[in-house]
Amino acid sequence: MAHKRFLRLLAGTGVAALIVLAYPVVATFGWLLGGLPGLLLGAAPSLFVYLVVWWGLKWLALKIATVAGFDPATWQVRWTANLVPIAIVLFFAFKIPALTNAPLEQEIAQLGATDVQSPGVIKLPAIVAIEFPKSSHGGPRGEGPYCEALCLRLLYNGVVSRVIAAARFHDGTIELASYRIERRDQCAKPDLPRTLIAWAADHLAWSDAEPKGVKQRVEARISAGECLVRDAGRIEDAEAVISVRDVKAGADIYQGPWNPWLDTVGARRLEIVKADGRVLYRYTEVTAAVLSAPLRSTAGGGLLTPVTYAGLARSRTDTWLLGRDARDILPDLLGEEVWRPPNPPDTARP
């Protein structure tokens, strides 16, 4: 009787595993019905494998007991044949994630080993270079990078006199442009990016009579005669460089959902370095998806998208994130003079 119940359980688990593998979104409906149905449906493929392995180990244990002269019908032998395979399965279910995650955890530690913390707010020199991902600077290749959100804050808050914007492309080439403010009776229309990365201070409540966003504030200042002038730039002219660079690209879990050795560790690094090479600040943002323990499968998908996932369950081990263009760290690092939006024209500093 117990044997038949197990076979029915095995068959049911196998059918559920096939359905989930073919249609992972089914597990999402299980989550909507409650946490346990979704968990069981997602884990059905791995549960089926564990049941088969346990069954095979139990059969082997009974055979060994018989050869050794023990009566397989006694309760001591039956319990031993049940519990020993369970212990073996659990051992490997926890040991495999520990072994495969160890190199990733070591890599995560190494990536942050050279980080340098700042004792306080960093005082920037007069000429600063900014190197952010090219998507932040916009513009097609050959036109030079835009003066993005941080560049505008530094200039129109009077923190620096010149900003050298740098855009690094995937092939390693760099395009440069130098930006400064020059007072004129009339300014040419500035070549600003269509969108700017918003910082937390941008959402403060301002008077309806004043421009609210950084871009609107800057456009108002330009209309009042504080022109944003772009010249050719040289990185050698910078007295300090603020950069956010990709250090390592981690594999996406969709690239190898059943690969336990998938290297998912990715890293970005924020650095502020003086012209003499002295590091004022360095922080490495590390993102990774490591195997969950015990080793199991999971499945799911969006109800309104075709994106689905069926594979090994992983957990996120992300460090403190930089945010887009390091906006989650730079405000505290550079101080109020940088993070506050530029003053409107009537209160702007001369």
C-alpha positions as CSV (number, residue, x, y, z in Angstrom):
1,M,0.0,0.0,0.0
2,A,2.8,2.4,0.9
3,H,4.6,1.5,-2.3
4,K,1.5,2.3,-4.4
5,R,1.0,5.7,-2.6
6,F,4.6,6.6,-3.3
7,L,4.3,5.7,-7.0
8,R,1.1,7.8,-7.2
9,L,3.1,10.7,-5.5
10,L,6.0,10.2,-7.9
11,A,3.7,10.2,-10.9
12,G,1.8,13.3,-9.8
13,T,5.1,15.1,-9.1
14,G,6.4,14.1,-12.5
15,V,3.3,15.4,-14.3
16,A,3.5,18.7,-12.4
17,A,7.2,18.9,-13.3
18,L,6.5,18.4,-17.0
19,I,3.7,21.0,-16.9
20,V,5.9,23.6,-15.1
21,L,8.8,23.0,-17.5
22,A,6.6,23.5,-20.5
23,Y,4.5,26.4,-19.1
24,P,6.4,28.1,-16.2
25,V,3.7,30.7,-15.8
26,V,1.5,27.9,-14.2
27,A,3.6,28.4,-11.1
28,T,2.5,32.0,-11.0
29,F,-1.1,31.0,-10.8
30,G,-0.1,28.7,-7.9
31,W,1.4,31.7,-6.1
32,L,-1.9,33.6,-6.6
33,L,-3.7,30.7,-4.9
34,G,-1.4,30.8,-2.0
35,G,2.3,30.6,-1.2
36,L,2.4,26.8,-0.8
37,P,0.9,25.8,-4.2
38,G,3.2,28.2,-6.0
39,L,6.2,26.9,-4.1
40,L,5.3,23.2,-4.7
41,L,4.7,23.8,-8.4
42,G,7.9,25.7,-8.9
43,A,9.9,23.0,-7.0
44,A,8.2,20.1,-8.8
45,P,11.1,19.3,-11.2
46,S,13.7,19.2,-8.4
47,L,11.3,17.4,-6.0
48,F,10.7,14.7,-8.7
49,V,14.5,14.2,-9.0
50,Y,14.9,14.0,-5.2
51,L,12.1,11.4,-4.9
52,V,13.7,9.3,-7.6
53,V,17.1,9.5,-6.0
54,W,15.7,8.7,-2.6
55,W,13.8,5.8,-4.0
56,G,16.9,4.4,-5.7
57,L,19.0,4.8,-2.5
58,K,16.3,3.1,-0.5
59,W,16.3,0.2,-2.9
60,L,20.1,0.0,-2.7
61,A,20.1,0.1,1.1
62,L,17.6,-2.7,1.3
63,K,19.7,-4.8,-1.1
64,I,22.8,-4.2,1.0
65,A,20.9,-5.1,4.2
66,T,19.7,-8.3,2.6
67,V,23.2,-9.3,1.4
68,A,24.5,-8.5,4.9
69,G,22.0,-11.0,6.4
70,F,19.5,-8.5,7.9
71,D,15.8,-9.1,7.6
72,P,14.4,-6.2,5.4
73,A,11.0,-6.7,7.0
74,T,12.1,-5.6,10.4
75,W,11.2,-2.0,11.4
76,Q,14.9,-1.2,12.2
77,V,16.0,-2.0,8.7
78,R,13.0,-0.2,7.1
79,W,13.6,2.9,9.1
80,T,17.3,2.9,8.3
81,A,16.5,2.4,4.6
82,N,14.2,5.4,4.7
83,L,16.3,7.8,6.8
84,V,19.8,7.2,5.4
85,P,18.8,8.1,1.9
86,I,17.0,11.2,3.2
87,A,20.2,12.3,5.0
88,I,22.2,11.7,1.8
89,V,19.8,13.7,-0.3
90,L,19.8,16.6,2.2
91,F,23.6,16.6,2.4
92,F,24.0,17.1,-1.3
93,A,21.0,19.5,-1.4
94,F,22.9,21.9,0.9
95,K,26.5,21.0,-0.1
96,I,26.1,21.7,-3.8
97,P,25.0,25.3,-3.3
98,A,27.8,25.8,-0.7
99,L,30.4,24.5,-3.1
100,T,29.2,26.4,-6.2
101,N,28.6,29.7,-4.3
102,A,32.0,29.7,-2.6
103,P,33.9,31.0,-5.7
104,L,31.3,33.7,-6.3
105,E,31.4,34.8,-2.6
106,Q,35.2,35.0,-2.9
107,E,34.9,37.0,-6.1
108,I,32.5,39.4,-4.4
109,A,34.9,40.0,-1.5
110,Q,37.8,40.6,-3.9
111,L,35.9,43.1,-5.9
112,G,35.2,45.3,-2.8
113,A,38.7,44.7,-1.2
114,T,40.2,47.9,-2.7
115,D,37.3,50.2,-1.9
116,V,38.2,53.5,-0.2
117,Q,35.8,55.4,2.0
118,S,35.7,59.1,2.4
119,P,36.0,60.6,5.9
120,G,33.5,63.4,5.0
121,V,32.2,65.6,2.2
122,I,34.7,65.7,-0.7
123,K,35.8,69.1,-1.8
124,L,36.2,69.2,-5.6
125,P,38.8,71.2,-7.5
126,A,38.0,73.8,-10.1
127,I,38.2,71.5,-13.1
128,V,36.5,68.1,-12.9
129,A,36.1,65.3,-15.4
130,I,32.9,63.1,-15.3
131,E,32.9,59.7,-16.9
132,F,29.5,58.0,-16.8
133,P,28.0,55.4,-19.1
134,K,27.5,56.8,-22.6
135,S,23.7,56.4,-22.2
136,S,23.7,59.2,-19.6
137,H,25.5,61.6,-22.0
138,G,23.4,60.8,-25.0
139,G,24.0,62.0,-28.5
140,P,25.3,59.9,-31.4
141,R,28.9,59.0,-31.8
142,G,30.9,61.9,-33.0
143,E,28.9,64.7,-31.4
144,G,30.5,64.6,-28.0
145,P,28.8,63.8,-24.7
146,Y,26.1,66.0,-23.1
147,C,26.5,67.9,-19.9
148,E,24.3,65.6,-17.8
149,A,22.7,66.1,-14.4
150,L,25.8,66.1,-12.2
151,C,27.6,68.3,-14.7
152,L,24.8,70.9,-14.6
153,R,24.7,70.8,-10.8
154,L,28.4,71.3,-10.5
155,L,28.4,74.3,-12.9
156,Y,25.2,76.1,-12.0
157,N,25.7,75.6,-8.3
158,G,29.2,77.2,-8.7
159,V,31.0,74.2,-7.3
160,V,33.5,74.0,-10.2
161,S,34.4,76.3,-13.1
162,R,34.7,73.7,-15.8
163,V,33.5,70.1,-16.4
164,I,35.0,67.7,-18.9
165,A,32.4,65.2,-19.9
166,A,33.7,61.8,-21.0
167,A,31.7,59.1,-22.8
168,R,33.4,55.7,-23.0
169,F,32.1,53.3,-25.7
170,H,32.1,49.5,-25.6
171,D,35.1,49.4,-27.9
172,G,37.1,51.4,-25.4
173,T,37.1,54.7,-27.3
174,I,36.3,57.9,-25.4
175,E,34.7,61.1,-26.6
176,L,35.2,64.3,-24.7
177,A,33.6,67.7,-24.4
178,S,34.4,70.6,-22.0
179,Y,31.6,72.7,-20.5
180,R,31.7,76.0,-18.7
181,I,29.4,79.0,-18.0
182,E,29.9,82.3,-19.7
183,R,27.8,85.4,-19.2
184,R,26.4,86.9,-22.4
185,D,23.6,89.2,-23.4
186,Q,22.0,86.3,-25.3
187,C,22.7,82.6,-25.3
188,A,22.4,80.1,-28.0
189,K,20.0,77.3,-27.4
190,P,21.8,74.8,-25.2
191,D,22.3,71.2,-26.3
192,L,20.9,69.5,-23.3
193,P,19.9,65.9,-22.9
194,R,16.2,65.2,-23.4
195,T,16.0,63.6,-19.9
196,L,18.1,64.0,-16.8
197,I,18.7,61.6,-14.0
198,A,16.6,62.8,-11.1
199,W,18.0,63.0,-7.6
200,A,16.0,62.9,-4.4
201,A,16.3,66.7,-3.9
202,D,14.7,67.2,-7.3
203,H,11.3,66.2,-5.7
204,L,11.3,68.8,-3.0
205,A,8.3,71.2,-3.1
206,W,9.1,74.5,-4.8
207,S,7.0,77.5,-5.4
208,D,4.8,77.3,-8.4
209,A,6.4,80.6,-9.5
210,E,9.8,79.0,-9.8
211,P,11.1,76.3,-12.2
212,K,11.1,73.0,-10.3
213,G,13.5,70.6,-12.1
214,V,17.2,70.9,-12.6
215,K,16.7,71.1,-16.4
216,Q,14.1,73.9,-16.0
217,R,16.3,75.8,-13.5
218,V,19.3,75.6,-15.9
219,E,17.2,76.7,-18.9
220,A,15.9,79.7,-16.9
221,R,19.5,80.6,-15.9
222,I,20.6,80.3,-19.6
223,S,17.7,82.5,-20.7
224,A,19.0,85.1,-18.1
225,G,22.4,85.1,-19.7
226,E,24.4,82.4,-18.0
227,C,25.3,80.5,-21.2
228,L,26.4,76.9,-21.2
229,V,29.4,76.8,-23.5
230,R,30.9,73.6,-25.0
231,D,34.5,73.4,-26.1
232,A,36.9,70.6,-27.0
233,G,38.0,68.8,-23.9
234,R,41.1,67.0,-22.7
235,I,41.0,64.6,-19.8
236,E,44.5,65.7,-18.9
237,D,43.2,69.1,-17.9
238,A,41.0,67.7,-15.1
239,E,42.2,68.1,-11.6
240,A,40.0,65.2,-10.5
241,V,37.9,62.5,-12.2
242,I,34.5,61.3,-11.1
243,S,33.7,58.0,-12.9
244,V,31.2,55.2,-12.9
245,R,32.5,52.2,-14.8
246,D,31.5,48.7,-15.4
247,V,34.1,46.4,-13.8
248,K,32.5,43.1,-14.6
249,A,29.4,41.9,-16.5
250,G,27.7,39.0,-14.8
251,A,25.7,36.4,-16.7
252,D,21.9,36.8,-16.6
253,I,20.1,33.9,-14.9
254,Y,18.1,33.4,-18.1
255,Q,21.3,32.5,-19.9
256,G,21.7,29.3,-17.9
257,P,18.7,28.6,-15.7
258,W,19.8,25.1,-15.0
259,N,23.6,25.8,-14.8
260,P,24.7,25.6,-11.1
261,W,28.1,27.1,-12.0
262,L,26.6,30.2,-13.8
263,D,28.8,33.2,-13.0
264,T,26.2,35.9,-12.1
265,V,28.5,38.3,-10.4
266,G,28.4,41.8,-11.9
267,A,30.1,44.9,-10.7
268,R,30.1,48.7,-11.2
269,R,32.6,51.1,-9.5
270,L,32.3,54.7,-8.5
271,E,35.6,56.4,-8.2
272,I,36.8,60.0,-7.4
273,V,40.5,60.2,-8.2
274,K,42.8,63.3,-8.1
275,A,45.0,64.1,-11.1
276,D,48.0,62.7,-9.1
277,G,46.4,59.3,-8.8
278,R,45.3,59.6,-5.2
279,V,41.9,57.9,-4.7
280,L,39.5,60.1,-2.7
281,Y,36.7,57.6,-2.8
282,R,36.0,54.2,-4.4
283,Y,33.0,52.0,-4.0
284,T,32.2,48.9,-5.9
285,E,28.5,47.9,-6.4
286,V,28.3,44.1,-6.7
287,T,25.2,42.3,-7.9
288,A,24.9,38.5,-7.9
289,A,22.3,35.7,-7.9
290,V,23.6,32.7,-6.0
291,L,22.1,29.3,-5.6
292,S,19.5,29.0,-2.9
293,A,20.0,26.3,-0.2
294,P,18.7,23.7,-0.3
295,L,19.2,23.2,-4.1
296,R,15.8,23.4,-5.7
297,S,14.0,24.6,-8.8
298,T,11.6,27.4,-9.2
299,A,9.3,28.7,-12.0
300,G,7.2,31.7,-12.8
301,G,6.3,34.3,-15.3
302,G,4.5,37.6,-15.8
303,L,0.8,37.5,-16.5
304,L,1.1,40.5,-18.9
305,T,4.5,39.6,-20.5
306,P,5.9,36.6,-22.3
307,V,8.8,36.4,-20.0
308,T,8.9,33.2,-18.0
309,Y,11.6,31.3,-16.0
310,A,12.1,27.7,-15.1
311,G,15.4,26.8,-13.5
312,L,17.4,26.6,-10.3
313,A,16.2,28.9,-7.5
314,R,18.6,31.7,-6.8
315,S,18.8,34.5,-4.2
316,R,20.1,38.0,-4.6
317,T,23.2,39.1,-2.7
318,D,23.5,42.7,-4.0
319,T,25.5,45.2,-2.1
320,W,24.4,48.8,-1.5
321,L,23.5,49.9,-5.0
322,L,24.8,53.1,-6.6
323,G,21.7,53.9,-8.4
324,R,21.6,55.4,-11.9
325,D,24.7,57.4,-12.4
326,A,25.5,56.9,-8.7
327,R,22.7,59.2,-7.7
328,D,22.1,57.2,-4.5
329,I,25.6,57.9,-3.2
330,L,26.9,61.1,-4.7
331,P,24.5,63.5,-2.8
332,D,26.0,62.6,0.6
333,L,29.5,62.3,-0.8
334,L,29.6,65.7,-2.5
335,G,27.4,67.6,0.0
336,E,24.5,70.1,-0.3
337,E,26.3,72.4,-2.7
338,V,26.0,69.7,-5.3
339,W,22.8,67.8,-4.6
340,R,20.5,70.8,-4.2
341,P,18.9,71.9,-7.5
342,P,20.5,75.2,-8.9
343,N,19.0,78.4,-7.8
344,P,16.5,80.2,-10.1
345,P,17.9,83.2,-11.9
346,D,16.8,85.9,-9.4
347,T,18.7,84.2,-6.5
348,A,21.6,82.8,-8.5
349,R,25.0,83.6,-7.2
350,P,27.1,86.0,-9.4
